[in-house]
Amino acid sequence: MSIALTSLFLAACSLDPRDYETTPVVVQTEAGPVTCQLYTHEQVIWDRAISRPNSMDVKTADNICLQEGQREKAGG
């Protein structure tokens, strides 16, 4: 397979998380609201916070969104 054809094939198969975005959801926490960008309900690895209270670090906010994605995946 030529390099050009291989590149074209890989570009056509690339995954862009934006193609799987759902409507953002807001999770209320003790520190304040965390807005989560969730993706398909079949997986949660891309779920992340897009807004968080200033007192909350990014990792904590992202973990809250991953938990919300898991909750929704389980049918909650």
MOPAC internal coordinates of N, CA, C and O (Angstrom, degrees):
PM7 1SCF
backbone

  N    0.0000 0     0.00 0     0.00 0    0    0    0
  C    1.4443 1     0.00 0     0.00 0    1    0    0
  C    1.5289 1   107.62 1     0.00 0    2    1    0
  O    1.2310 1   120.02 1   -45.49 1    3    2    1
  N    1.2880 1   117.56 1   134.51 1    3    2    1
  C    1.4647 1   120.38 1  -178.21 1    5    3    2
  C    1.5195 1   110.43 1   -71.43 1    6    5    3
  O    1.2310 1   121.13 1   -20.56 1    7    6    5
  N    1.3146 1   115.44 1   159.44 1    7    6    5
  C    1.4637 1   120.98 1  -179.94 1    9    7    6
  C    1.5262 1   110.53 1   -62.25 1   10    9    7
  O    1.2310 1   120.04 1   138.68 1   11   10    9
  N    1.3224 1   117.53 1   -41.32 1   11   10    9
  C    1.4663 1   120.89 1  -179.69 1   13   11   10
  C    1.5237 1   111.02 1   -63.21 1   14   13   11
  O    1.2310 1   120.11 1   137.44 1   15   14   13
  N    1.3096 1   117.39 1   -42.56 1   15   14   13
  C    1.4608 1   121.18 1  -179.92 1   17   15   14
  C    1.5249 1   110.49 1   -68.11 1   18   17   15
  O    1.2310 1   120.30 1   140.30 1   19   18   17
  N    1.3025 1   117.04 1   -39.70 1   19   18   17
  C    1.4581 1   121.49 1   177.56 1   21   19   18
  C    1.5219 1   110.16 1   -62.70 1   22   21   19
  O    1.2310 1   120.13 1   135.93 1   23   22   21
  N    1.3289 1   117.36 1   -44.07 1   23   22   21
  C    1.4628 1   121.47 1   179.23 1   25   23   22
  C    1.5200 1   111.11 1   -62.38 1   26   25   23
  O    1.2310 1   120.56 1   137.29 1   27   26   25
  N    1.3249 1   116.54 1   -42.71 1   27   26   25
  C    1.4560 1   121.24 1   179.15 1   29   27   26
  C    1.5292 1   110.37 1   -62.62 1   30   29   27
  O    1.2310 1   120.11 1   136.94 1   31   30   29
  N    1.3254 1   117.40 1   -43.06 1   31   30   29
  C    1.4530 1   122.40 1   179.32 1   33   31   30
  C    1.5276 1   110.66 1   -62.13 1   34   33   31
  O    1.2310 1   120.27 1   133.83 1   35   34   33
  N    1.3168 1   117.09 1   -46.17 1   35   34   33
  C    1.4610 1   121.07 1  -179.19 1   37   35   34
  C    1.5184 1   111.55 1   -65.55 1   38   37   35
  O    1.2310 1   119.99 1   142.26 1   39   38   37
  N    1.3263 1   117.63 1   -37.74 1   39   38   37
  C    1.4594 1   121.00 1   178.60 1   41   39   38
  C    1.5219 1   110.77 1   -65.24 1   42   41   39
  O    1.2310 1   120.18 1   141.83 1   43   42   41
  N    1.3109 1   117.26 1   -38.17 1   43   42   41
  C    1.4580 1   121.43 1   179.86 1   45   43   42
  C    1.5206 1   111.53 1   -69.15 1   46   45   43
  O    1.2310 1   119.82 1   154.02 1   47   46   45
  N    1.3225 1   117.95 1   -25.98 1   47   46   45
  C    1.4641 1   122.21 1  -177.03 1   49   47   46
  C    1.5251 1   113.18 1   -98.04 1   50   49   47
  O    1.2310 1   119.91 1   177.45 1   51   50   49
  N    1.3146 1   117.77 1    -2.55 1   51   50   49
  C    1.4582 1   119.13 1  -175.57 1   53   51   50
  C    1.5219 1   110.27 1   -65.65 1   54   53   51
  O    1.2310 1   120.81 1   -35.31 1   55   54   53
  N    1.3116 1   116.05 1   144.69 1   55   54   53
  C    1.4480 1   122.03 1   179.48 1   57   55   54
  C    1.5187 1   109.63 1   -96.00 1   58   57   55
  O    1.2310 1   120.76 1   -55.78 1   59   58   57
  N    1.2957 1   116.15 1   124.22 1   59   58   57
  C    1.4531 1   121.59 1   175.51 1   61   59   58
  C    1.5240 1   106.83 1  -112.47 1   62   61   59
  O    1.2310 1   119.78 1   -66.13 1   63   62   61
  N    1.3268 1   118.02 1   113.87 1   63   62   61
  C    1.4648 1   120.08 1  -178.07 1   65   63   62
  C    1.5263 1   113.43 1   -52.44 1   66   65   63
  O    1.2310 1   119.64 1   149.19 1   67   66   65
  N    1.3238 1   118.29 1   -30.81 1   67   66   65
  C    1.4708 1   120.44 1  -179.38 1   69   67   66
  C    1.5240 1   112.30 1   -59.61 1   70   69   67
  O    1.2310 1   120.22 1   154.90 1   71   70   69
  N    1.3281 1   117.19 1   -25.10 1   71   70   69
  C    1.4674 1   120.57 1   178.87 1   73   71   70
  C    1.5273 1   111.99 1   -71.43 1   74   73   71
  O    1.2310 1   120.01 1   167.93 1   75   74   73
  N    1.3232 1   117.59 1   -12.07 1   75   74   73
  C    1.4611 1   121.80 1  -174.75 1   77   75   74
  C    1.5239 1   113.52 1  -119.08 1   78   77   75
  O    1.2310 1   120.05 1  -171.65 1   79   78   77
  N    1.3417 1   117.51 1     8.35 1   79   78   77
  C    1.4570 1   121.11 1  -177.98 1   81   79   78
  C    1.5264 1   111.58 1   -64.53 1   82   81   79
  O    1.2310 1   121.33 1   -38.70 1   83   82   81
  N    1.3199 1   115.06 1   141.30 1   83   82   81
  C    1.4513 1   121.27 1   171.03 1   85   83   82
  C    1.5261 1   107.10 1  -105.52 1   86   85   83
  O    1.2310 1   120.14 1    -4.25 1   87   86   85
  N    1.3085 1   117.33 1   175.75 1   87   86   85
  C    1.4588 1   120.67 1   176.15 1   89   87   86
  C    1.5279 1   108.49 1   -63.15 1   90   89   87
  O    1.2310 1   119.59 1   -49.29 1   91   90   89
  N    1.3469 1   118.39 1   130.71 1   91   90   89
  C    1.4702 1   119.66 1   179.26 1   93   91   90
  C    1.5279 1   111.44 1   -56.77 1   94   93   91
  O    1.2310 1   121.23 1   -31.48 1   95   94   93
  N    1.3102 1   115.25 1   148.52 1   95   94   93
  C    1.4639 1   121.65 1   177.93 1   97   95   94
  C    1.5216 1   109.16 1  -121.05 1   98   97   95
  O    1.2310 1   120.96 1   -27.35 1   99   98   97
  N    1.3198 1   115.77 1   152.65 1   99   98   97
  C    1.4617 1   121.10 1   178.90 1  101   99   98
  C    1.5234 1   108.30 1  -109.84 1  102  101   99
  O    1.2310 1   121.27 1   -52.49 1  103  102  101
  N    1.3248 1   115.17 1   127.51 1  103  102  101
  C    1.4590 1   122.25 1   177.59 1  105  103  102
  C    1.5287 1   107.21 1  -108.97 1  106  105  103
  O    1.2310 1   120.74 1   -56.41 1  107  106  105
  N    1.3215 1   116.18 1   123.59 1  107  106  105
  C    1.4567 1   120.54 1   178.99 1  109  107  106
  C    1.5244 1   109.45 1   -82.53 1  110  109  107
  O    1.2310 1   120.54 1   -52.71 1  111  110  109
  N    1.3249 1   116.57 1   127.29 1  111  110  109
  C    1.4648 1   122.04 1   176.72 1  113  111  110
  C    1.5271 1   108.55 1  -122.97 1  114  113  111
  O    1.2310 1   120.49 1    -9.46 1  115  114  113
  N    1.3246 1   116.67 1   170.54 1  115  114  113
  C    1.4648 1   120.21 1   177.28 1  117  115  114
  C    1.5257 1   111.49 1   -61.24 1  118  117  115
  O    1.2310 1   120.23 1   149.02 1  119  118  117
  N    1.3234 1   117.17 1   -30.98 1  119  118  117
  C    1.4655 1   121.59 1  -179.16 1  121  119  118
  C    1.5210 1   112.28 1   -82.00 1  122  121  119
  O    1.2310 1   120.28 1   165.17 1  123  122  121
  N    1.3310 1   117.07 1   -14.83 1  123  122  121
  C    1.4572 1   121.53 1  -178.21 1  125  123  122
  C    1.5188 1   110.48 1   131.93 1  126  125  123
  O    1.2310 1   120.58 1     1.25 1  127  126  125
  N    1.3249 1   116.50 1  -178.75 1  127  126  125
  C    1.4677 1   120.38 1  -175.77 1  129  127  126
  C    1.5307 1   112.96 1   -73.55 1  130  129  127
  O    1.2310 1   121.49 1   -39.96 1  131  130  129
  N    1.3345 1   114.75 1   140.04 1  131  130  129
  C    1.4650 1   122.57 1   173.53 1  133  131  130
  C    1.5251 1   106.18 1  -116.87 1  134  133  131
  O    1.2310 1   120.53 1   -57.37 1  135  134  133
  N    1.3328 1   116.59 1   122.63 1  135  134  133
  C    1.4629 1   120.74 1   177.39 1  137  135  134
  C    1.5144 1   107.86 1   -92.96 1  138  137  135
  O    1.2310 1   121.12 1   -54.58 1  139  138  137
  N    1.3254 1   115.46 1   125.42 1  139  138  137
  C    1.4586 1   121.28 1  -175.69 1  141  139  138
  C    1.5196 1   111.58 1  -111.81 1  142  141  139
  O    1.2310 1   121.13 1   -44.52 1  143  142  141
  N    1.3184 1   115.45 1   135.48 1  143  142  141
  C    1.4603 1   121.10 1   169.22 1  145  143  142
  C    1.5072 1   106.33 1   -96.18 1  146  145  143
  O    1.2310 1   121.10 1   -71.37 1  147  146  145
  N    1.3272 1   115.50 1   108.63 1  147  146  145
  C    1.4539 1   121.18 1   177.95 1  149  147  146
  C    1.5172 1   108.43 1  -100.15 1  150  149  147
  O    1.2310 1   121.07 1   -21.40 1  151  150  149
  N    1.2887 1   115.56 1   158.60 1  151  150  149
  C    1.4569 1   121.28 1  -179.05 1  153  151  150
  C    1.5275 1   108.38 1  -117.85 1  154  153  151
  O    1.2310 1   118.77 1    33.21 1  155  154  153
  N    1.2778 1   119.96 1  -146.79 1  155  154  153
  C    1.4626 1   120.51 1  -176.08 1  157  155  154
  C    1.5222 1   110.62 1   -59.21 1  158  157  155
  O    1.2310 1   121.00 1   -23.89 1  159  158  157
  N    1.3187 1   115.69 1   156.11 1  159  158  157
  C    1.4617 1   120.13 1   179.22 1  161  159  158
  C    1.5257 1   111.95 1   -82.09 1  162  161  159
  O    1.2310 1   120.33 1   177.18 1  163  162  161
  N    1.3338 1   116.97 1    -2.82 1  163  162  161
  C    1.4603 1   120.49 1   179.52 1  165  163  162
  C    1.5241 1   112.62 1   -86.87 1  166  165  163
  O    1.2310 1   120.28 1   160.62 1  167  166  165
  N    1.3273 1   117.07 1   -19.38 1  167  166  165
  C    1.4673 1   120.90 1   179.29 1  169  167  166
  C    1.5154 1   108.65 1  -148.19 1  170  169  167
  O    1.2310 1   120.18 1   -20.14 1  171  170  169
  N    1.3217 1   117.27 1   159.86 1  171  170  169
  C    1.4613 1   120.25 1  -177.19 1  173  171  170
  C    1.5281 1   113.07 1  -129.73 1  174  173  171
  O    1.2310 1   119.85 1  -172.63 1  175  174  173
  N    1.3127 1   117.88 1     7.37 1  175  174  173
  C    1.4701 1   119.33 1  -172.56 1  177  175  174
  C    1.5229 1   113.65 1   -65.07 1  178  177  175
  O    1.2310 1   119.53 1   157.98 1  179  178  177
  N    1.3430 1   118.51 1   -22.02 1  179  178  177
  C    1.4719 1   120.03 1   179.55 1  181  179  178
  C    1.5240 1   112.27 1   -93.79 1  182  181  179
  O    1.2310 1   119.15 1   169.13 1  183  182  181
  N    1.3272 1   119.23 1   -10.87 1  183  182  181
  C    1.4600 1   121.87 1  -175.70 1  185  183  182
  C    1.5226 1   109.76 1   -57.74 1  186  185  183
  O    1.2310 1   121.55 1   -43.73 1  187  186  185
  N    1.3542 1   114.64 1   136.27 1  187  186  185
  C    1.4655 1   118.68 1  -176.27 1  189  187  186
  C    1.5210 1   110.28 1  -156.60 1  190  189  187
  O    1.2310 1   121.28 1   -16.54 1  191  190  189
  N    1.3293 1   115.16 1   163.46 1  191  190  189
  C    1.4604 1   121.17 1   176.95 1  193  191  190
  C    1.5252 1   109.37 1   -83.18 1  194  193  191
  O    1.2310 1   120.85 1   -42.57 1  195  194  193
  N    1.3298 1   115.98 1   137.43 1  195  194  193
  C    1.4646 1   119.71 1   174.75 1  197  195  194
  C    1.5285 1   110.70 1  -113.06 1  198  197  195
  O    1.2310 1   120.71 1   172.16 1  199  198  197
  N    1.3257 1   116.24 1    -7.84 1  199  198  197
  C    1.4590 1   122.06 1   174.73 1  201  199  198
  C    1.5215 1   107.29 1  -156.04 1  202  201  199
  O    1.2310 1   120.87 1   -38.36 1  203  202  201
  N    1.3228 1   115.95 1   141.64 1  203  202  201
  C    1.4632 1   120.53 1  -177.79 1  205  203  202
  C    1.5158 1   109.27 1  -152.82 1  206  205  203
  O    1.2310 1   119.67 1   -19.26 1  207  206  205
  N    1.3353 1   118.24 1   160.74 1  207  206  205
  C    1.4643 1   120.56 1   174.76 1  209  207  206
  C    1.5314 1   110.00 1   -63.80 1  210  209  207
  O    1.2310 1   120.39 1   -32.24 1  211  210  209
  N    1.3081 1   116.87 1   147.76 1  211  210  209
  C    1.4715 1   120.79 1   179.76 1  213  211  210
  C    1.5208 1   112.53 1   -59.57 1  214  213  211
  O    1.2310 1   120.36 1   152.63 1  215  214  213
  N    1.3200 1   116.91 1   -27.37 1  215  214  213
  C    1.4727 1   120.22 1  -178.13 1  217  215  214
  C    1.5328 1   112.69 1   -79.82 1  218  217  215
  O    1.2310 1   119.98 1   175.35 1  219  218  217
  N    1.3280 1   117.65 1    -4.65 1  219  218  217
  C    1.4656 1   121.54 1  -176.34 1  221  219  218
  C    1.5302 1   109.87 1  -107.90 1  222  221  219
  O    1.2310 1   120.54 1   -44.91 1  223  222  221
  N    1.3382 1   116.57 1   135.09 1  223  222  221
  C    1.4618 1   119.43 1   177.94 1  225  223  222
  C    1.5344 1   110.29 1   -78.98 1  226  225  223
  O    1.2310 1   121.18 1   -18.62 1  227  226  225
  N    1.3199 1   115.36 1   161.38 1  227  226  225
  C    1.4618 1   122.12 1  -175.89 1  229  227  226
  C    1.5249 1   111.81 1   -59.67 1  230  229  227
  O    1.2310 1   120.36 1   136.66 1  231  230  229
  N    1.3244 1   116.92 1   -43.34 1  231  230  229
  C    1.4642 1   121.14 1  -177.37 1  233  231  230
  C    1.5315 1   110.77 1   -61.06 1  234  233  231
  O    1.2310 1   120.34 1   136.52 1  235  234  233
  N    1.3138 1   116.95 1   -43.48 1  235  234  233
  C    1.4620 1   120.78 1   179.21 1  237  235  234
  C    1.5256 1   110.25 1   -63.45 1  238  237  235
  O    1.2310 1   120.45 1   134.69 1  239  238  237
  N    1.3178 1   116.75 1   -45.31 1  239  238  237
  C    1.4687 1   120.84 1   179.63 1  241  239  238
  C    1.5286 1   110.68 1   -62.90 1  242  241  239
  O    1.2310 1   120.33 1   136.51 1  243  242  241
  N    1.3220 1   116.97 1   -43.49 1  243  242  241
  C    1.4672 1   119.85 1   178.32 1  245  243  242
  C    1.5234 1   111.39 1   -62.47 1  246  245  243
  O    1.2310 1   120.29 1   141.10 1  247  246  245
  N    1.3353 1   117.04 1   -38.90 1  247  246  245
  C    1.4659 1   120.45 1   178.22 1  249  247  246
  C    1.5289 1   111.56 1   -64.37 1  250  249  247
  O    1.2310 1   120.33 1   142.52 1  251  250  249
  N    1.3274 1   116.98 1   -37.48 1  251  250  249
  C    1.4634 1   120.86 1   176.10 1  253  251  250
  C    1.5241 1   109.58 1   -61.52 1  254  253  251
  O    1.2310 1   120.24 1   138.99 1  255  254  253
  N    1.3248 1   117.14 1   -41.01 1  255  254  253
  C    1.4647 1   121.41 1   179.70 1  257  255  254
  C    1.5252 1   111.54 1   -69.29 1  258  257  255
  O    1.2310 1   120.36 1   142.17 1  259  258  257
  N    1.3172 1   116.92 1   -37.83 1  259  258  257
  C    1.4641 1   119.48 1   176.19 1  261  259  258
  C    1.5291 1   110.31 1   -63.26 1  262  261  259
  O    1.2310 1   120.49 1   139.89 1  263  262  261
  N    1.3418 1   116.67 1   -40.11 1  263  262  261
  C    1.4619 1   120.30 1   177.61 1  265  263  262
  C    1.5264 1   110.65 1   -65.27 1  266  265  263
  O    1.2310 1   120.45 1   140.36 1  267  266  265
  N    1.3283 1   116.74 1   -39.64 1  267  266  265
  C    1.4768 1   119.69 1   178.20 1  269  267  266
  C    1.5267 1   110.21 1   -65.61 1  270  269  267
  O    1.2310 1   120.30 1   139.87 1  271  270  269
  N    1.3256 1   117.03 1   -40.13 1  271  270  269
  C    1.4651 1   120.55 1   176.59 1  273  271  270
  C    1.5221 1   111.01 1   -61.28 1  274  273  271
  O    1.2310 1   120.37 1   137.26 1  275  274  273
  N    1.3128 1   116.89 1   -42.74 1  275  274  273
  C    1.4722 1   121.25 1   177.41 1  277  275  274
  C    1.5221 1   111.18 1   -62.26 1  278  277  275
  O    1.2310 1   121.19 1   137.78 1  279  278  277
  N    1.3442 1   115.33 1   -42.22 1  279  278  277
  C    1.4652 1   120.35 1   179.51 1  281  279  278
  C    1.5279 1   110.49 1   -61.20 1  282  281  279
  O    1.2310 1   120.56 1   134.34 1  283  282  281
  N    1.3392 1   116.54 1   -45.66 1  283  282  281
  C    1.4582 1   120.23 1   179.35 1  285  283  282
  C    1.5288 1   111.66 1   -68.13 1  286  285  283
  O    1.2310 1   120.59 1   143.27 1  287  286  285
  N    1.3296 1   116.47 1   -36.73 1  287  286  285
  C    1.4592 1   120.58 1   177.85 1  289  287  286
  C    1.5332 1   110.78 1   -60.96 1  290  289  287
  O    1.2310 1   121.06 1   143.23 1  291  290  289
  N    1.3212 1   115.58 1   -36.77 1  291  290  289
  C    1.4576 1   120.70 1  -179.50 1  293  291  290
  C    1.5308 1   112.50 1   -78.04 1  294  293  291
  O    1.2310 1   121.13 1   177.60 1  295  294  293
  N    1.3398 1   115.44 1    -2.40 1  295  294  293
  C    1.4553 1   119.58 1   177.25 1  297  295  294
  C    1.5159 1   114.47 1    98.04 1  298  297  295
  O    1.2310 1   120.86 1  -166.94 1  299  298  297
  N    1.3321 1   115.96 1    13.06 1  299  298  297
  C    1.4649 1   120.55 1  -176.82 1  301  299  298
  C    1.4329 1   117.21 1   -82.94 1  302  301  299
  O    1.2310 1   120.10 1   180.00 1  303  302  301

